[in-house]
Amino acid sequence: MATVRNLKIKTNTCKRIVKELQSYEKEVEREAAKTAGMKEKGADPYDLKQQESVLAESRMMIPDCRKRLETSLADLKGTLVFSFLKYLIHSIRGSQMLSLSPPFFLNVIIYVLARFQYMP
């Protein structure tokens, strides 16, 4: 079962990547405004080219950051689903719910897996 520590680590990883993504998006806005200002003022072509290069680098970081966020969220979601199913099984073992038919439990597990998109 996933420990609370592991869940905290995975949650904080997701939070950190979200902050990083927001930071890159703000940086792209800032650099785009700066580039537009340089074009309006008729800045030196070399300086303008350098600024466009900075803007392009900033834009390249956003898809990478989004991909890392998706991976991190999928990892967290998988851990949570696994922990929930394990908790469900342990809770059922000692309870009177064992008198229910096994297909009922199978349906619950299938529902949880489908709900969190873990079905093939």
N, C-alpha and C positions, 0 to 999 in steps of 0.2 A: 504494500500500500504506500502511496506517496506520502511522504512526511510533510508536515506543515512547513518545515524548512525548505524542502524542494519546491513546494507550491509558492512560497514567498519569493524564492529566487526566480522562478519562471514568470511570476507576475511582475516583479520589479524589472526583469529583462524587457518585458512587453512595454512597460511604462517608459523605460529609458529609450527604447527605439521610437516610441510615439513622440517623445520630446525631441529626439534627434531629427525625425521627419519634419516636425513643425519648424525646427530651426532651419533646415535646408530650404523649406518652402519660403520662409521669410527672407532668407539670403537671396534666393532667386528673384523675389520681388524687388529687393533692394538693389541688386546688381543690374536688373533690367531697367530700373529707373535711372540708375547711374549711366548706363549705356545710352539710353535715349537722350539724357541730358548732354552727354558728350557729342552725340550726333547733331543735336540742335545747335550747339555752340561751335560746331565745326572743328573739333579737336584734331590733333595730329593723327594721321592714319595709323601710325605704329601704335600709339597709345590706345586708339579705338580697337585695333586688332587684339591687343593684349586684354582689354576689358571684355571683348566678346569671348575670348578664350576662357576667362574667369567665369563668365556667365554660363558658357557651355559645360564647364566642369561642375558647376553647381547643379545644373539641370541633370547631369548624368548621375548624380548621387541620389536623386529622388527615387527612381525605379529600383535601384539596389536596396535602398532603405525600406521601401515597401515590400520587397521580396523577403527581406530579413524579418520584417514584422509579420508577414503572413506565415512564415516558417515558425516563428516563435509562438504565435497565437495557436497554430495547429498543434504544436507540442504541448502547450498549456491545456488546450481543449482535450487532447488525447489523455493527458494525465488526469484531468478532472473526470472524464467519462470512465476511465479505468477505476479510479478511486470510488466513484459512485456505484458502479456495478459490484465492486468488491464489498463495499459497505452494504449494499442491498442483499447480497448473498449471505454475508455474516449475520445480518439482522433477521433474515428469514430462517436461518438454521435453528435457532432456539425458540422460535415463536410458534403460535398455533397456525400460522399461515401455511405450514407444511401440508395441511390437510387439503389445500387447494391443488388442483391438477398441475402436473409439470408443464403442460402446454401454456398455462397462464404465465408462469415465470419466463418461459421461452419467449412469449409474446411481449412481455415487459422488456426483456433484454433486447429483442429485435427493435422495439419501439425506440428505446434509448439510443441504440446504435444508429438507427435511421434518422432520428431527430438531430443527432450531431454529425450526420453524414459520414458514418464509418461503415456503411454497408457497401460491399463490392458491387 
